[in-house]
């Protein structure tokens, strides 16, 4: 049983991506749907120079 007086750790999820327009939205939505407090979670999408719509799609979500 978790002690509710101790805050959960800060978690960073790093998603490297290249030419991922077909999959990045589903990936981001899956991570954001996790049962983890939003104030303790950050998601970083690292695009490796994609020339498709990966950057625009990722930019429409609350990620960095």
C-alpha positions in Angstrom: 0.0 0.0 0.0 1.3 3.4 -1.0 1.9 6.1 1.7 -0.2 9.0 0.3 1.8 11.6 2.3 4.9 10.9 0.1 4.6 12.4 -3.3 5.0 10.3 -6.4 8.4 10.8 -8.2 8.7 13.1 -11.1 8.7 11.0 -14.3 10.0 11.9 -17.7 9.0 9.9 -20.8 11.3 10.5 -23.7 10.0 9.5 -27.1 12.5 9.5 -29.9 10.9 9.7 -33.3 11.8 9.9 -37.0 9.1 10.0 -39.8 6.5 9.0 -37.2 3.5 10.9 -38.5 1.4 7.7 -38.8 2.1 6.7 -35.2 3.1 9.6 -33.0 -0.5 10.7 -32.1 -1.3 7.2 -30.8 1.9 7.0 -28.9 1.4 10.4 -27.2 -2.2 9.6 -26.4 -1.2 6.3 -24.8 1.3 7.9 -22.5 -1.0 10.8 -21.5 -3.8 8.3 -20.7 -1.7 6.6 -18.0 -3.0 6.7 -14.5 -0.3 9.0 -13.2 -0.7 12.6 -11.9 -0.1 15.1 -14.7 1.8 17.4 -12.4 4.4 14.6 -11.8 4.8 13.6 -15.5 6.5 15.2 -18.4 6.7 13.9 -22.0 9.5 14.9 -24.3 9.2 14.1 -28.0 12.6 14.2 -29.7 12.2 14.5 -33.4 15.3 13.5 -35.5 14.6 15.8 -38.4 11.5 14.2 -39.8 10.2 15.7 -43.1 6.7 14.4 -42.6 4.0 15.9 -40.3 5.5 14.4 -37.1 6.5 17.8 -35.7 3.1 19.4 -36.3 1.2 16.5 -34.9 3.3 16.3 -31.7 3.0 20.1 -31.3 -0.7 19.8 -31.1 -0.4 17.9 -27.7 0.8 19.2 -24.3 4.3 17.8 -24.7 7.7 19.3 -25.1 
